[in-house]
Amino acid sequence: MKTYILFLVSLLFIIGINAQEIINLPYDSPENMQWEGGEKAFFSTIWNNEVVCNVSKPSMEVFRPDESIANGTSVIIAPGGGLYALSIESEGNMVAKWLNEKGITAFVLKYRLVPTGEDGVRELNETSNNNVDEFIRLIGAVMPYSVADGLSAVQYVRENAEELGVDKNKIGFMGFSAGGAVTQGVAYNGKEDTRADFIVPVYSWTTAMPVQEAPEDPPSMLVICASDDPLGLAAGSIELYNSWLAADQKAELHMYSKGGHGFGMKKQDLPSDSWIGRFYDWGVAENIISPKK
């Protein structure tokens, strides 16, 4: 009997360790878009990665660093996926865990996506290849809601900073591809409580969110991309950097010769593999991150 009780206690302890900390974000229901069947999570053989699709209710998972190294900096992470899916592992969870090792609190954001069925990745490929007009229409329709979810995430972290154990003046937003477009939208539309303190657009989808003039009092920005991005996003990343530079605002650009698109935390044995280390170096140099002493 005693052995059985010890087993149950151990099991409950393990479950507690692995329990997800999920924050459901407030949102306004759109009138021109409907989702059916709930959120889908699966392994995509097309992308060779864990993905999530058909997101209709924004939420974010909290990844906390060990209290002994927590430095108060936080980053909201917006995975990419063409607004049809989220590359939740290589552009989300793996990023968050790396940041945790540096004392940074991370929030992996699930922002609203184009309504899909069981496989959003397959639908993305089919629609973009066979019905470009419909693809553009759907991207344009969902983008305002995706950006609204990003702004809501920033506001939640700032309003609950003390409870979350973070500095309300060191809240960053990092996004990949479509998540980079959301990152730009957060920068362009942030006001007071919804303003990110720094942004990191990684191979940002600047064709979905065209580059604009830097907003007033813009966040500090680090731009990451590869020259050989097959979607042609290198030019947009340079334009984005130049828009901050023209406004005499803090910006840094890392353009890798090779890396392609969607590298995230995947290892390719290329210099682009170390992009996240360059983010950390930049954050320390800009006093955004306090290194462990």
PETAMO-V340608 format. One record per residue. N is the residue number from 0. SS is DSSP state (@ for helix, = for strand, . for the rest). Layout:
N;SS / N;SS
//
This chain:
0;. / 1;@ / 2;@ / 3;@ / 4;@ / 5;@ / 6;@ / 7;@ / 8;@ / 9;@ / 10;@ / 11;@ / 12;@ / 13;@ / 14;@ / 15;@ / 16;@ / 17;@ / 18;. / 19;. / 20;. / 21;= / 22;= / 23;= / 24;. / 25;. / 26;. / 27;. / 28;. / 29;. / 30;. / 31;. / 32;. / 33;. / 34;. / 35;. / 36;. / 37;. / 38;. / 39;= / 40;= / 41;= / 42;= / 43;= / 44;. / 45;. / 46;. / 47;. / 48;= / 49;= / 50;= / 51;= / 52;= / 53;. / 54;. / 55;. / 56;. / 57;. / 58;= / 59;= / 60;= / 61;= / 62;= / 63;. / 64;. / 65;. / 66;. / 67;. / 68;. / 69;. / 70;. / 71;. / 72;. / 73;= / 74;= / 75;= / 76;= / 77;= / 78;. / 79;. / 80;. / 81;. / 82;. / 83;. / 84;= / 85;= / 86;. / 87;. / 88;@ / 89;@ / 90;@ / 91;@ / 92;@ / 93;@ / 94;@ / 95;@ / 96;@ / 97;@ / 98;@ / 99;@ / 100;@ / 101;. / 102;. / 103;. / 104;= / 105;= / 106;= / 107;= / 108;= / 109;= / 110;. / 111;. / 112;. / 113;. / 114;. / 115;. / 116;. / 117;. / 118;. / 119;@ / 120;@ / 121;@ / 122;@ / 123;@ / 124;@ / 125;@ / 126;@ / 127;@ / 128;@ / 129;@ / 130;. / 131;@ / 132;@ / 133;@ / 134;@ / 135;@ / 136;@ / 137;@ / 138;@ / 139;@ / 140;@ / 141;@ / 142;@ / 143;@ / 144;@ / 145;@ / 146;@ / 147;@ / 148;@ / 149;@ / 150;@ / 151;@ / 152;@ / 153;@ / 154;@ / 155;@ / 156;@ / 157;@ / 158;@ / 159;. / 160;@ / 161;@ / 162;@ / 163;@ / 164;. / 165;. / 166;. / 167;. / 168;. / 169;. / 170;= / 171;= / 172;= / 173;= / 174;= / 175;= / 176;. / 177;@ / 178;@ / 179;@ / 180;@ / 181;@ / 182;@ / 183;@ / 184;@ / 185;@ / 186;@ / 187;@ / 188;@ / 189;. / 190;. / 191;@ / 192;@ / 193;@ / 194;. / 195;. / 196;. / 197;= / 198;= / 199;= / 200;= / 201;= / 202;. / 203;. / 204;. / 205;. / 206;. / 207;. / 208;. / 209;. / 210;. / 211;. / 212;. / 213;. / 214;. / 215;. / 216;. / 217;. / 218;. / 219;= / 220;= / 221;= / 222;= / 223;= / 224;= / 225;= / 226;. / 227;. / 228;. / 229;. / 230;. / 231;. / 232;. / 233;@ / 234;@ / 235;@ / 236;@ / 237;@ / 238;@ / 239;@ / 240;@ / 241;@ / 242;@ / 243;@ / 244;@ / 245;@ / 246;. / 247;. / 248;. / 249;. / 250;= / 251;= / 252;= / 253;= / 254;= / 255;= / 256;. / 257;. / 258;. / 259;. / 260;. / 261;. / 262;. / 263;. / 264;. / 265;. / 266;. / 267;. / 268;. / 269;. / 270;@ / 271;@ / 272;@ / 273;@ / 274;@ / 275;@ / 276;@ / 277;@ / 278;@ / 279;@ / 280;@ / 281;@ / 282;@ / 283;@ / 284;@ / 285;. / 286;. / 287;. / 288;. / 289;. / 290;. / 291;. / 292;.
//
